[in-house]
Amino acid sequence: MLQAAGLIVARTEGTRHLYAIETRGLEALRKWLDGFWDEALVSFKAAAEREAAKERQSR
């Protein structure tokens, strides 16, 4: 599964299976996670600001 996602590379040496991190795949994952968290934090901030505005209006 990790290999299919491009996150690792695997090779066989005799009876051993050797795995290594695929840096390009990891970089792509990092970019996706950064974008995900940026979007999530922006949404959270907007929701918190809406709730704060509602609370100020109800006082």
C-alpha positions as CSV (number, residue, x, y, z in Angstrom):
1,M,0.0,0.0,0.0
2,L,2.8,2.5,0.9
3,Q,4.7,1.5,-2.2
4,A,1.6,2.0,-4.4
5,A,1.1,5.4,-2.9
6,G,4.7,6.3,-3.8
7,L,5.8,6.7,-0.2
8,I,8.4,3.9,-0.2
9,V,10.5,1.9,-2.6
10,A,11.2,-1.8,-2.0
11,R,13.8,-4.2,-3.3
12,T,14.7,-7.8,-2.7
13,E,18.2,-9.0,-1.9
14,G,18.1,-12.7,-1.6
15,T,15.5,-13.6,1.0
16,R,15.5,-10.1,2.5
17,H,13.0,-7.3,1.6
18,L,14.5,-3.9,1.9
19,Y,12.4,-0.7,2.1
20,A,13.4,2.9,1.9
21,I,11.5,6.2,2.0
22,E,10.7,7.7,-1.4
23,T,11.5,11.3,-0.8
24,R,9.5,12.6,-3.8
25,G,6.4,10.8,-2.5
26,L,7.1,12.2,1.0
27,E,7.4,15.7,-0.3
28,A,4.1,15.4,-2.1
29,L,2.5,14.1,1.1
30,R,3.9,17.0,3.0
31,K,2.6,19.5,0.5
32,W,-0.9,17.9,0.7
33,L,-0.8,17.9,4.5
34,D,0.3,21.6,4.6
35,G,-2.6,22.5,2.3
36,F,-5.0,20.4,4.4
37,W,-4.0,22.0,7.6
38,D,-4.0,25.5,6.1
39,E,-7.5,25.0,4.9
40,A,-8.7,23.4,8.1
41,L,-7.2,26.3,10.2
42,V,-8.8,28.9,8.0
43,S,-12.1,27.2,8.4
44,F,-11.7,26.9,12.2
45,K,-10.8,30.5,12.5
46,A,-13.8,31.6,10.5
47,A,-16.1,29.4,12.6
48,A,-14.6,30.8,15.8
49,E,-15.0,34.3,14.6
50,R,-18.7,33.7,13.7
51,E,-19.4,32.2,17.2
52,A,-17.6,35.2,18.8
53,A,-19.7,37.6,16.8
54,K,-22.9,35.8,17.8
55,E,-21.9,35.9,21.4
56,R,-21.1,39.7,21.2
57,Q,-24.5,40.3,19.6
58,S,-26.4,38.4,22.2
59,R,-25.0,40.5,25.1
